[in-house]
Amino acid sequence: MTCHLRISIDSRGAFAVNYGARHNWLVAIKLPALRIERRLEVPSHVSAIVTMVFLLLSFLISGSILQVLGVDAVAAISQVASVYASPELLTAAVLRGVPIGLAAVGLSIAFRAGFWNIGAEGQMYMGMFASTGVVLLHVYYGLIPGWALLPVMALAAFVAGGLYCSVAGLLKAKLGVNEVLTTLMMNFIAILFVDYLVYGPWRDPRGFGFPLTVPFPNEARFGGTLGDAAWEGLALLGAAALLVYFLLTRTTVGLDLKLIGDNPQIAGIAGVKMVRTHWVLSMLTGGLAGLAGFFLLTGIVGRLRPRISPGYGYTAIVISFLAGLHPVLAVPAAVFMGGLIVGGDVLQSTLNLPFAAVQLFQSTILIMIVVGEFVKRYRVMIR
């Protein structure tokens, strides 16, 4: 007679062992069941406390990692903190944070409406493509006067980024296509399209063969009004954040977006025009990402080149959640992130850290921010 030993766990979490030809039960142990539940409401002061706790934890963990690598963690964190105390370094932090903040403000619109736009990076590239096209029309053909160059570039970037994002928005509204896949894959299309232009028809004929466009003229650069591109960019970011906040809280469009984010089925029953609303939110979120690309060109780099964005569109996703999807809070969150980027450059120059160690430091902070957002929104129940 053959005997069998079988171990099983049933659907209710009962752990059991049976043995023998007739499968007699020997033991049954009830295991605790883990369940993740969404918190119905998180008070603002609790959200702020959780964010601060996880930021401190992120510095503690990243400092421990640096210490294991043989780097003085206290000196490294002090160097990063000094960025926010030095006027020159703070200006550099603001300059780096403006494009991240513009994209994050736009993403706050999409995420509030349940539209998971992962394509801010590609929409930034489309904004840079449109801005550069306007500059080339001015430089080669003189079609646009110098005084109108910046406004026309900004408008072109907004429209290009918005239209590029609206492809995914309309696909979701009409056909139910998952926007995460479409927006993510469209990033690579936009990046490679810009690569084609700067390696091909848009390459500077006097650039010694390098994949660069012609340098932007002074009238196509930030810094002529307030004397510094960083503070002009911060003014642009603040104005965009206030306009978006007004749109979300004081208009019927904001109410429609909130209804779609809470329950799309109920929104449809309530009379919300799904296709039109998805097109509007796509134009807004993609347009602000296009403006981020516009500022990256006109405020920082000054000409189009391959892989010009170091992942600012992806970083904006984390920043939007760090700000609690609040467009105004995205402004200080973006400046904070810009300080971390500048702090990484300071660590490389002062402590001779390799770039990989700096990336490890920054990535640990971003991961802990994401974990903190999960803790604020969900809780683990043991039953």
Contacts in CASP RR format, 6 or more apart in sequence:
PFRMAT RR
TARGET T0000
AUTHOR 0000-0000-0000
METHOD contacts of the structure
MODEL  1
MTCHLRISIDSRGAFAVNYGARHNWLVAIKLPALRIERRLEVPSHVSAIV
TMVFLLLSFLISGSILQVLGVDAVAAISQVASVYASPELLTAAVLRGVPI
GLAAVGLSIAFRAGFWNIGAEGQMYMGMFASTGVVLLHVYYGLIPGWALL
PVMALAAFVAGGLYCSVAGLLKAKLGVNEVLTTLMMNFIAILFVDYLVYG
PWRDPRGFGFPLTVPFPNEARFGGTLGDAAWEGLALLGAAALLVYFLLTR
TTVGLDLKLIGDNPQIAGIAGVKMVRTHWVLSMLTGGLAGLAGFFLLTGI
VGRLRPRISPGYGYTAIVISFLAGLHPVLAVPAAVFMGGLIVGGDVLQST
LNLPFAAVQLFQSTILIMIVVGEFVKRYRVMIR
1 21 0 8 1.000
2 21 0 8 1.000
3 19 0 8 1.000
3 20 0 8 1.000
3 21 0 8 1.000
4 18 0 8 1.000
4 19 0 8 1.000
4 20 0 8 1.000
4 21 0 8 1.000
4 23 0 8 1.000
5 17 0 8 1.000
5 18 0 8 1.000
5 19 0 8 1.000
5 20 0 8 1.000
6 17 0 8 1.000
6 18 0 8 1.000
6 19 0 8 1.000
6 23 0 8 1.000
7 15 0 8 1.000
7 16 0 8 1.000
7 17 0 8 1.000
8 15 0 8 1.000
8 16 0 8 1.000
8 18 0 8 1.000
9 15 0 8 1.000
9 16 0 8 1.000
9 31 0 8 1.000
10 16 0 8 1.000
12 30 0 8 1.000
13 30 0 8 1.000
13 31 0 8 1.000
13 33 0 8 1.000
14 28 0 8 1.000
14 29 0 8 1.000
14 30 0 8 1.000
14 31 0 8 1.000
15 28 0 8 1.000
15 29 0 8 1.000
15 30 0 8 1.000
15 31 0 8 1.000
16 25 0 8 1.000
16 27 0 8 1.000
16 28 0 8 1.000
16 29 0 8 1.000
17 25 0 8 1.000
17 26 0 8 1.000
17 27 0 8 1.000
18 24 0 8 1.000
18 25 0 8 1.000
18 26 0 8 1.000
19 26 0 8 1.000
32 382 0 8 1.000
32 383 0 8 1.000
33 382 0 8 1.000
33 383 0 8 1.000
34 380 0 8 1.000
34 381 0 8 1.000
34 382 0 8 1.000
34 383 0 8 1.000
35 380 0 8 1.000
35 381 0 8 1.000
35 382 0 8 1.000
35 383 0 8 1.000
36 378 0 8 1.000
36 379 0 8 1.000
36 380 0 8 1.000
36 381 0 8 1.000
37 378 0 8 1.000
37 379 0 8 1.000
37 380 0 8 1.000
37 381 0 8 1.000
38 377 0 8 1.000
38 378 0 8 1.000
39 376 0 8 1.000
39 377 0 8 1.000
39 378 0 8 1.000
39 379 0 8 1.000
42 376 0 8 1.000
42 377 0 8 1.000
46 376 0 8 1.000
47 324 0 8 1.000
47 376 0 8 1.000
50 372 0 8 1.000
50 375 0 8 1.000
50 376 0 8 1.000
51 322 0 8 1.000
51 369 0 8 1.000
51 372 0 8 1.000
51 376 0 8 1.000
54 368 0 8 1.000
54 369 0 8 1.000
54 371 0 8 1.000
54 372 0 8 1.000
54 375 0 8 1.000
55 365 0 8 1.000
55 368 0 8 1.000
55 369 0 8 1.000
57 368 0 8 1.000
58 364 0 8 1.000
58 365 0 8 1.000
58 367 0 8 1.000
58 368 0 8 1.000
58 369 0 8 1.000
59 77 0 8 1.000
59 365 0 8 1.000
61 364 0 8 1.000
61 368 0 8 1.000
62 360 0 8 1.000
62 361 0 8 1.000
62 364 0 8 1.000
62 365 0 8 1.000
63 73 0 8 1.000
63 76 0 8 1.000
63 77 0 8 1.000
63 361 0 8 1.000
64 73 0 8 1.000
65 360 0 8 1.000
65 361 0 8 1.000
65 364 0 8 1.000
66 72 0 8 1.000
66 73 0 8 1.000
66 76 0 8 1.000
66 357 0 8 1.000
66 361 0 8 1.000
67 73 0 8 1.000
69 357 0 8 1.000
71 351 0 8 1.000
71 353 0 8 1.000
71 357 0 8 1.000
72 351 0 8 1.000
75 351 0 8 1.000
76 347 0 8 1.000
76 351 0 8 1.000
76 353 0 8 1.000
76 361 0 8 1.000
79 343 0 8 1.000
79 346 0 8 1.000
79 347 0 8 1.000
79 350 0 8 1.000
79 351 0 8 1.000
80 339 0 8 1.000
80 340 0 8 1.000
80 343 0 8 1.000
80 344 0 8 1.000
80 346 0 8 1.000
80 347 0 8 1.000
82 89 0 8 1.000
82 346 0 8 1.000
83 89 0 8 1.000
83 90 0 8 1.000
83 92 0 8 1.000
83 93 0 8 1.000
83 339 0 8 1.000
83 342 0 8 1.000
83 343 0 8 1.000
83 346 0 8 1.000
84 90 0 8 1.000
84 93 0 8 1.000
84 339 0 8 1.000
89 339 0 8 1.000
89 342 0 8 1.000
89 343 0 8 1.000
89 346 0 8 1.000
90 339 0 8 1.000
91 228 0 8 1.000
91 230 0 8 1.000
91 231 0 8 1.000
92 230 0 8 1.000
92 339 0 8 1.000
92 342 0 8 1.000
93 335 0 8 1.000
93 338 0 8 1.000
93 339 0 8 1.000
93 341 0 8 1.000
93 342 0 8 1.000
94 230 0 8 1.000
94 231 0 8 1.000
94 233 0 8 1.000
94 234 0 8 1.000
94 335 0 8 1.000
94 338 0 8 1.000
95 229 0 8 1.000
95 230 0 8 1.000
95 233 0 8 1.000
95 299 0 8 1.000
95 300 0 8 1.000
96 300 0 8 1.000
96 337 0 8 1.000
96 338 0 8 1.000
96 339 0 8 1.000
96 341 0 8 1.000
96 342 0 8 1.000
97 334 0 8 1.000
97 335 0 8 1.000
97 337 0 8 1.000
97 338 0 8 1.000
97 339 0 8 1.000
97 341 0 8 1.000
98 230 0 8 1.000
98 233 0 8 1.000
98 234 0 8 1.000
98 236 0 8 1.000
98 237 0 8 1.000
98 292 0 8 1.000
98 295 0 8 1.000
98 334 0 8 1.000
99 124 0 8 1.000
99 292 0 8 1.000
99 293 0 8 1.000
99 295 0 8 1.000
99 296 0 8 1.000
99 300 0 8 1.000
99 309 0 8 1.000
99 312 0 8 1.000
100 292 0 8 1.000
100 312 0 8 1.000
100 313 0 8 1.000
100 315 0 8 1.000
100 316 0 8 1.000
100 319 0 8 1.000
100 334 0 8 1.000
100 337 0 8 1.000
100 338 0 8 1.000
101 237 0 8 1.000
101 292 0 8 1.000
101 316 0 8 1.000
101 319 0 8 1.000
101 330 0 8 1.000
101 331 0 8 1.000
101 333 0 8 1.000
101 334 0 8 1.000
102 236 0 8 1.000
102 237 0 8 1.000
102 240 0 8 1.000
102 288 0 8 1.000
102 289 0 8 1.000
102 290 0 8 1.000
102 291 0 8 1.000
102 292 0 8 1.000
102 293 0 8 1.000
102 295 0 8 1.000
103 120 0 8 1.000
103 123 0 8 1.000
103 124 0 8 1.000
103 288 0 8 1.000
103 289 0 8 1.000
103 290 0 8 1.000
103 292 0 8 1.000
103 312 0 8 1.000
103 313 0 8 1.000
103 316 0 8 1.000
104 316 0 8 1.000
104 317 0 8 1.000
104 319 0 8 1.000
104 320 0 8 1.000
104 323 0 8 1.000
104 330 0 8 1.000
104 333 0 8 1.000
104 334 0 8 1.000
105 237 0 8 1.000
105 240 0 8 1.000
105 241 0 8 1.000
105 244 0 8 1.000
105 288 0 8 1.000
105 320 0 8 1.000
105 327 0 8 1.000
105 330 0 8 1.000
106 120 0 8 1.000
106 244 0 8 1.000
106 284 0 8 1.000
106 285 0 8 1.000
106 286 0 8 1.000
106 287 0 8 1.000
106 288 0 8 1.000
106 289 0 8 1.000
106 320 0 8 1.000
106 327 0 8 1.000
107 117 0 8 1.000
107 120 0 8 1.000
107 285 0 8 1.000
107 289 0 8 1.000
107 316 0 8 1.000
107 317 0 8 1.000
107 320 0 8 1.000
108 244 0 8 1.000
108 320 0 8 1.000
108 323 0 8 1.000
108 324 0 8 1.000
108 325 0 8 1.000
108 326 0 8 1.000
108 327 0 8 1.000
108 330 0 8 1.000
109 244 0 8 1.000
109 247 0 8 1.000
109 248 0 8 1.000
109 257 0 8 1.000
109 281 0 8 1.000
109 284 0 8 1.000
109 285 0 8 1.000
109 288 0 8 1.000
109 327 0 8 1.000
110 116 0 8 1.000
110 117 0 8 1.000
110 281 0 8 1.000
110 282 0 8 1.000
110 285 0 8 1.000
111 117 0 8 1.000
111 320 0 8 1.000
111 321 0 8 1.000
111 325 0 8 1.000
112 248 0 8 1.000
112 257 0 8 1.000
112 258 0 8 1.000
112 261 0 8 1.000
112 325 0 8 1.000
113 257 0 8 1.000
113 258 0 8 1.000
113 260 0 8 1.000
113 261 0 8 1.000
113 277 0 8 1.000
113 281 0 8 1.000
114 260 0 8 1.000
114 261 0 8 1.000
115 169 0 8 1.000
115 172 0 8 1.000
115 179 0 8 1.000
115 260 0 8 1.000
115 278 0 8 1.000
115 281 0 8 1.000
115 282 0 8 1.000
115 285 0 8 1.000
116 179 0 8 1.000
116 180 0 8 1.000
116 183 0 8 1.000
117 165 0 8 1.000
117 168 0 8 1.000
117 179 0 8 1.000
117 183 0 8 1.000
117 282 0 8 1.000
117 285 0 8 1.000
117 286 0 8 1.000
118 179 0 8 1.000
118 180 0 8 1.000
118 183 0 8 1.000
118 184 0 8 1.000
118 187 0 8 1.000
118 314 0 8 1.000
118 317 0 8 1.000
119 165 0 8 1.000
119 168 0 8 1.000
119 183 0 8 1.000
119 184 0 8 1.000
119 186 0 8 1.000
119 187 0 8 1.000
119 289 0 8 1.000
119 313 0 8 1.000
120 285 0 8 1.000
120 286 0 8 1.000
120 289 0 8 1.000
120 292 0 8 1.000
120 313 0 8 1.000
120 314 0 8 1.000
120 316 0 8 1.000
120 317 0 8 1.000
121 187 0 8 1.000
121 190 0 8 1.000
121 191 0 8 1.000
121 289 0 8 1.000
121 309 0 8 1.000
121 311 0 8 1.000
121 312 0 8 1.000
121 313 0 8 1.000
121 314 0 8 1.000
122 164 0 8 1.000
122 186 0 8 1.000
122 187 0 8 1.000
122 189 0 8 1.000
122 190 0 8 1.000
122 191 0 8 1.000
122 289 0 8 1.000
122 313 0 8 1.000
123 161 0 8 1.000
123 162 0 8 1.000
123 164 0 8 1.000
123 165 0 8 1.000
123 190 0 8 1.000
123 285 0 8 1.000
123 286 0 8 1.000
123 287 0 8 1.000
123 289 0 8 1.000
123 290 0 8 1.000
124 161 0 8 1.000
124 289 0 8 1.000
124 290 0 8 1.000
124 292 0 8 1.000
124 293 0 8 1.000
124 296 0 8 1.000
124 309 0 8 1.000
124 312 0 8 1.000
124 313 0 8 1.000
125 187 0 8 1.000
125 190 0 8 1.000
125 191 0 8 1.000
125 193 0 8 1.000
125 194 0 8 1.000
125 293 0 8 1.000
125 308 0 8 1.000
125 309 0 8 1.000
126 157 0 8 1.000
126 160 0 8 1.000
126 161 0 8 1.000
126 162 0 8 1.000
126 163 0 8 1.000
126 164 0 8 1.000
126 190 0 8 1.000
126 290 0 8 1.000
127 156 0 8 1.000
127 157 0 8 1.000
127 158 0 8 1.000
127 160 0 8 1.000
127 161 0 8 1.000
127 287 0 8 1.000
127 289 0 8 1.000
127 290 0 8 1.000
127 291 0 8 1.000
127 293 0 8 1.000
127 294 0 8 1.000
128 157 0 8 1.000
128 194 0 8 1.000
128 290 0 8 1.000
128 293 0 8 1.000
128 294 0 8 1.000
128 296 0 8 1.000
128 297 0 8 1.000
128 304 0 8 1.000
128 308 0 8 1.000
128 309 0 8 1.000
129 160 0 8 1.000
129 190 0 8 1.000
129 193 0 8 1.000
129 194 0 8 1.000
129 197 0 8 1.000
129 304 0 8 1.000
130 153 0 8 1.000
130 156 0 8 1.000
130 157 0 8 1.000
130 159 0 8 1.000
130 160 0 8 1.000
130 161 0 8 1.000
130 290 0 8 1.000
131 153 0 8 1.000
131 154 0 8 1.000
131 156 0 8 1.000
131 157 0 8 1.000
131 293 0 8 1.000
131 294 0 8 1.000
131 297 0 8 1.000
131 298 0 8 1.000
132 197 0 8 1.000
132 202 0 8 1.000
132 213 0 8 1.000
132 297 0 8 1.000
132 303 0 8 1.000
132 304 0 8 1.000
133 156 0 8 1.000
133 202 0 8 1.000
134 144 0 8 1.000
134 149 0 8 1.000
134 152 0 8 1.000
134 153 0 8 1.000
134 156 0 8 1.000
135 149 0 8 1.000
135 153 0 8 1.000
135 213 0 8 1.000
135 214 0 8 1.000
135 216 0 8 1.000
135 217 0 8 1.000
135 220 0 8 1.000
136 202 0 8 1.000
136 213 0 8 1.000
136 214 0 8 1.000
137 143 0 8 1.000
137 144 0 8 1.000
138 144 0 8 1.000
138 145 0 8 1.000
138 146 0 8 1.000
138 149 0 8 1.000
138 217 0 8 1.000
138 220 0 8 1.000
139 214 0 8 1.000
139 217 0 8 1.000
144 152 0 8 1.000
146 217 0 8 1.000
146 219 0 8 1.000
146 220 0 8 1.000
147 219 0 8 1.000
149 217 0 8 1.000
149 219 0 8 1.000
149 220 0 8 1.000
150 219 0 8 1.000
150 220 0 8 1.000
150 222 0 8 1.000
150 298 0 8 1.000
153 220 0 8 1.000
153 294 0 8 1.000
153 298 0 8 1.000
154 291 0 8 1.000
154 294 0 8 1.000
157 287 0 8 1.000
157 290 0 8 1.000
157 291 0 8 1.000
157 293 0 8 1.000
157 294 0 8 1.000
158 287 0 8 1.000
158 288 0 8 1.000
158 290 0 8 1.000
158 291 0 8 1.000
158 294 0 8 1.000
159 287 0 8 1.000
160 287 0 8 1.000
160 290 0 8 1.000
161 286 0 8 1.000
161 287 0 8 1.000
161 289 0 8 1.000
161 290 0 8 1.000
162 282 0 8 1.000
162 283 0 8 1.000
162 284 0 8 1.000
162 285 0 8 1.000
162 286 0 8 1.000
162 287 0 8 1.000
162 289 0 8 1.000
162 290 0 8 1.000
163 283 0 8 1.000
164 186 0 8 1.000
164 190 0 8 1.000
164 286 0 8 1.000
165 183 0 8 1.000
165 282 0 8 1.000
165 283 0 8 1.000
165 285 0 8 1.000
165 286 0 8 1.000
165 287 0 8 1.000
165 289 0 8 1.000
166 279 0 8 1.000
166 282 0 8 1.000
166 283 0 8 1.000
166 286 0 8 1.000
167 182 0 8 1.000
167 186 0 8 1.000
168 177 0 8 1.000
168 179 0 8 1.000
168 182 0 8 1.000
168 183 0 8 1.000
168 186 0 8 1.000
168 282 0 8 1.000
169 179 0 8 1.000
169 182 0 8 1.000
169 278 0 8 1.000
169 279 0 8 1.000
169 281 0 8 1.000
169 282 0 8 1.000
170 275 0 8 1.000
170 278 0 8 1.000
170 279 0 8 1.000
170 282 0 8 1.000
171 177 0 8 1.000
171 179 0 8 1.000
171 182 0 8 1.000
172 178 0 8 1.000
172 179 0 8 1.000
172 182 0 8 1.000
172 278 0 8 1.000
173 274 0 8 1.000
173 275 0 8 1.000
173 277 0 8 1.000
173 278 0 8 1.000
173 279 0 8 1.000
174 275 0 8 1.000
191 307 0 8 1.000
194 304 0 8 1.000
194 306 0 8 1.000
194 308 0 8 1.000
195 211 0 8 1.000
195 306 0 8 1.000
195 307 0 8 1.000
197 304 0 8 1.000
198 211 0 8 1.000
198 212 0 8 1.000
198 213 0 8 1.000
198 304 0 8 1.000
198 305 0 8 1.000
198 306 0 8 1.000
199 211 0 8 1.000
199 306 0 8 1.000
200 211 0 8 1.000
202 213 0 8 1.000
202 304 0 8 1.000
203 209 0 8 1.000
203 210 0 8 1.000
203 211 0 8 1.000
203 212 0 8 1.000
203 213 0 8 1.000
204 210 0 8 1.000
204 212 0 8 1.000
204 213 0 8 1.000
204 214 0 8 1.000
204 215 0 8 1.000
204 303 0 8 1.000
206 214 0 8 1.000
211 305 0 8 1.000
211 306 0 8 1.000
212 303 0 8 1.000
212 304 0 8 1.000
212 305 0 8 1.000
213 303 0 8 1.000
213 304 0 8 1.000
213 305 0 8 1.000
214 303 0 8 1.000
215 302 0 8 1.000
215 303 0 8 1.000
216 297 0 8 1.000
216 298 0 8 1.000
216 302 0 8 1.000
216 303 0 8 1.000
220 298 0 8 1.000
220 302 0 8 1.000
221 229 0 8 1.000
221 298 0 8 1.000
221 299 0 8 1.000
221 302 0 8 1.000
222 229 0 8 1.000
222 232 0 8 1.000
222 233 0 8 1.000
222 295 0 8 1.000
222 298 0 8 1.000
222 299 0 8 1.000
223 229 0 8 1.000
223 232 0 8 1.000
223 299 0 8 1.000
224 232 0 8 1.000
225 232 0 8 1.000
226 232 0 8 1.000
226 235 0 8 1.000
229 298 0 8 1.000
229 299 0 8 1.000
229 300 0 8 1.000
233 295 0 8 1.000
233 299 0 8 1.000
234 331 0 8 1.000
234 335 0 8 1.000
236 291 0 8 1.000
236 295 0 8 1.000
237 331 0 8 1.000
237 334 0 8 1.000
238 328 0 8 1.000
238 331 0 8 1.000
240 288 0 8 1.000
240 291 0 8 1.000
240 327 0 8 1.000
241 327 0 8 1.000
241 328 0 8 1.000
241 330 0 8 1.000
241 331 0 8 1.000
242 327 0 8 1.000
242 328 0 8 1.000
244 284 0 8 1.000
244 288 0 8 1.000
244 327 0 8 1.000
245 326 0 8 1.000
245 327 0 8 1.000
245 328 0 8 1.000
247 253 0 8 1.000
247 254 0 8 1.000
247 284 0 8 1.000
248 254 0 8 1.000
248 257 0 8 1.000
248 258 0 8 1.000
248 327 0 8 1.000
253 277 0 8 1.000
253 280 0 8 1.000
256 267 0 8 1.000
256 272 0 8 1.000
256 273 0 8 1.000
256 277 0 8 1.000
257 277 0 8 1.000
257 281 0 8 1.000
259 266 0 8 1.000
259 267 0 8 1.000
259 270 0 8 1.000
259 272 0 8 1.000
260 267 0 8 1.000
260 272 0 8 1.000
260 274 0 8 1.000
260 277 0 8 1.000
260 278 0 8 1.000
261 267 0 8 1.000
264 274 0 8 1.000
267 274 0 8 1.000
268 274 0 8 1.000
289 313 0 8 1.000
289 316 0 8 1.000
292 312 0 8 1.000
292 313 0 8 1.000
292 316 0 8 1.000
293 309 0 8 1.000
296 308 0 8 1.000
296 309 0 8 1.000
296 312 0 8 1.000
297 303 0 8 1.000
297 304 0 8 1.000
297 308 0 8 1.000
301 308 0 8 1.000
315 337 0 8 1.000
315 366 0 8 1.000
316 334 0 8 1.000
318 337 0 8 1.000
318 366 0 8 1.000
318 369 0 8 1.000
318 370 0 8 1.000
319 330 0 8 1.000
319 333 0 8 1.000
319 334 0 8 1.000
319 337 0 8 1.000
320 330 0 8 1.000
321 369 0 8 1.000
321 370 0 8 1.000
321 373 0 8 1.000
322 333 0 8 1.000
322 336 0 8 1.000
322 369 0 8 1.000
322 373 0 8 1.000
323 329 0 8 1.000
323 330 0 8 1.000
323 332 0 8 1.000
323 333 0 8 1.000
324 373 0 8 1.000
340 362 0 8 1.000
340 365 0 8 1.000
341 362 0 8 1.000
344 353 0 8 1.000
344 358 0 8 1.000
344 361 0 8 1.000
344 362 0 8 1.000
345 358 0 8 1.000
347 353 0 8 1.000
347 357 0 8 1.000
347 358 0 8 1.000
347 361 0 8 1.000
348 354 0 8 1.000
348 355 0 8 1.000
348 358 0 8 1.000
END
